[in-house]
Amino acid sequence: MGRILLFGAGLGIGYVLGTRAGRERYGQISEKAKQAWESKPVQDAVGTVQEQADRLYEGGKHMMSGRTSGM
């Protein structure tokens, strides 16, 4: 019975230490991802992609407006 209790205590301690390390690592990764997203090169690329998507959307709208609705 003592071994089971000791094993359970070891599992509990391991779990607590593992989750703490996991949260810290998640925080580090999250912060780096935020920094990368907010960087100028990434935001420039986002702007370019948004402009292209807007042009494609408008072109598609224009093409569809020329079609007849009797499909």
PENOR-V142071 format. One record per pair of residues at least 12 apart in sequence whose ideal C-beta (glycine too) atoms are under 7 Angstrom apart, sorted by the first residue. I is the first residue (numbers start at 1). J is the second residue. Records with the same first field share a line. If there is no record, write none. Layout:
I=J  J
This chain:
none
